């Protein structure tokens, strides 16, 4: 019975593992809309989403998703670098990917795990 169930589920879970990198910003989405557009143009194979959150203090979660970790990681690193150029300190934690490493040379953070944290500089 279990084998039959597995055969039924297998097509739903087969395929390539997707990578995800998450950043948090304590800034209005409008402050980095241009940076997001640049990243989407430079990395068309990486999906980028921005999600406002109001759990206690206002912040925005920016999520990068792609089939290739190297591309997802590079897109997030470029995005984080550009955010630092407009006055936001960026720190990184773990990323959800087939290959784990510290992307873009961003210093690990204990404040937000397992993601990245963007704090006003």
C-alpha positions in Angstrom: 0.0 0.0 0.0 2.8 2.4 0.9 4.6 1.7 -2.4 1.4 2.5 -4.3 1.0 5.8 -2.4 4.6 6.7 -3.2 4.1 6.1 -6.9 1.1 8.4 -6.7 3.0 11.2 -4.8 6.3 10.9 -6.7 5.3 13.1 -9.7 4.3 15.9 -7.3 7.6 16.0 -5.5 10.1 15.1 -8.2 12.1 17.7 -10.0 14.9 20.1 -9.2 15.3 21.6 -5.7 14.7 25.3 -5.6 16.9 27.7 -3.7 15.6 30.5 -1.5 17.3 33.5 0.1 15.4 35.9 2.4 16.2 39.4 3.4 14.5 41.7 5.9 14.3 45.5 5.5 13.0 48.0 8.0 12.4 50.4 5.1 9.4 51.3 2.9 9.2 49.1 -0.2 9.3 52.3 -2.3 12.8 53.0 -1.0 14.2 50.0 -2.9 11.7 49.6 -5.8 14.4 50.7 -8.3 16.9 48.2 -6.9 14.4 45.4 -7.1 13.7 46.3 -10.8 17.4 46.3 -11.5 17.9 42.9 -9.9 14.9 41.4 -11.8 16.4 42.7 -15.1 19.9 41.4 -14.3 18.6 38.0 -13.0 15.5 37.1 -15.0 15.8 33.5 -13.8 15.4 34.5 -10.2 12.0 35.4 -8.8 11.9 38.2 -6.3 9.0 38.9 -4.0 8.5 41.7 -1.4 6.1 41.1 1.5 5.3 43.7 4.1 5.0 42.4 7.7 3.6 44.2 10.8 4.5 41.8 13.6 5.4 44.3 16.3 7.5 46.7 14.2 7.0 47.3 10.4 9.4 45.5 8.2 9.5 44.0 4.7 10.6 40.5 3.8 12.3 40.2 0.4 12.5 36.6 -1.0 14.7 35.4 -3.8 13.8 32.0 -5.4 15.5 30.2 -8.3 16.5 26.8 -9.7 20.2 27.5 -9.4 21.6 28.4 -6.0 24.6 30.3 -7.5 22.2 32.6 -9.4 19.8 33.1 -6.5 22.7 33.8 -4.2 24.3 36.2 -6.6 21.0 38.1 -7.1 20.5 38.5 -3.3 24.1 39.6 -2.9 23.8 42.3 -5.5 20.5 43.4 -4.0 22.1 43.5 -0.5 25.1 45.5 -1.8 22.9 48.1 -3.5 20.8 48.4 -0.3 24.0 49.0 1.7 24.8 51.8 -0.8 21.6 53.6 0.2 22.3 53.4 3.9 21.1 50.0 5.1 23.4 47.6 7.0 23.0 44.0 5.7 23.8 40.8 7.5 23.2 37.2 6.5 22.4 33.9 8.1 21.6 30.6 6.6 20.0 30.2 3.2 17.7 27.4 2.0 19.6 25.8 -0.8 21.2 22.6 -2.0 24.6 24.1 -1.3 25.0 26.1 1.9 27.7 28.9 2.2 28.0 32.5 3.2 27.0 34.3 -0.1 28.5 37.6 -1.1 30.8 37.7 1.8 28.1 39.1 4.0 28.8 38.7 7.8 26.7 36.2 9.6 24.0 37.6 11.9 22.5 36.2 15.1 19.7 38.7 15.1 17.6 37.1 12.4 18.0 33.4 11.6 17.8 31.6 9.2 17.6 34.6 6.9 19.3 37.9 6.2 18.5 41.1 8.1 18.5 44.6 6.7 18.8 47.3 9.3 18.9 51.1 8.8 22.5 52.3 8.7 
